[in-house]
Amino acid sequence: MKLAGIKTEYTPKGKVKRITINANVKTDLVEDLIDTILYEERKDGEFVSENEAIEFLRKNGKIK
């Protein structure tokens, strides 16, 4: 299945190797995934803006 803003790479044996999320694609799924990743990364309750969050995720190799 092809999803806008999400690229999946597989190993030669067909297992998922890497999932890349393009934060510039504004779909509900991409935004929900970014929100979930941010929640997991910032469980301590610290609030950051969307732009700060995306930059944080890029710097930490979570999104491109």
C-alpha positions as semicolon CSV with decimal commas, in nm:
position;residue;x (nm);y (nm);z (nm)
1;M;0,000;0,000;0,000
2;K;0,136;0,343;-0,093
3;L;0,078;0,625;0,157
4;A;0,152;0,991;0,087
5;G;0,448;1,111;0,294
6;I;0,552;0,764;0,411
7;K;0,824;0,553;0,250
8;T;0,896;0,197;0,361
9;E;1,223;0,018;0,279
10;Y;1,253;-0,359;0,303
11;T;1,537;-0,606;0,347
12;P;1,598;-0,866;0,074
13;K;1,397;-1,111;0,290
14;G;1,095;-0,877;0,288
15;K;1,119;-0,747;0,645
16;V;1,077;-0,377;0,718
17;K;1,418;-0,211;0,731
18;R;1,326;0,157;0,762
19;I;1,020;0,380;0,755
20;T;1,072;0,741;0,649
21;I;0,811;1,006;0,729
22;N;0,814;1,323;0,521
23;A;0,700;1,594;0,764
24;N;0,638;1,836;0,476
25;V;0,344;1,626;0,353
26;K;0,036;1,750;0,537
27;T;-0,193;1,450;0,568
28;D;-0,385;1,340;0,877
29;L;-0,181;1,020;0,898
30;V;0,155;1,200;0,883
31;E;0,043;1,456;1,141
32;D;-0,083;1,178;1,372
33;L;0,243;0,987;1,339
34;I;0,447;1,298;1,419
35;D;0,224;1,367;1,720
36;T;0,276;1,011;1,844
37;I;0,653;1,030;1,797
38;L;0,663;1,363;1,981
39;Y;0,457;1,221;2,265
40;E;0,699;0,932;2,306
41;E;1,003;1,160;2,285
42;R;0,864;1,419;2,529
43;K;0,681;1,216;2,794
44;D;0,802;1,455;3,064
45;G;0,527;1,698;2,961
46;E;0,746;1,969;2,810
47;F;0,554;2,177;2,554
48;V;0,710;2,286;2,225
49;S;0,564;2,447;1,913
50;E;0,504;2,241;1,598
51;N;0,805;2,402;1,424
52;E;1,030;2,335;1,724
53;A;0,903;1,977;1,740
54;I;0,971;1,910;1,372
55;E;1,320;2,058;1,402
56;F;1,384;1,846;1,712
57;L;1,276;1,531;1,527
58;R;1,494;1,617;1,226
59;K;1,801;1,678;1,443
60;N;1,749;1,344;1,615
61;G;1,708;1,152;1,290
62;K;1,342;1,068;1,353
63;I;1,214;1,242;1,039
64;K;1,363;1,394;0,725
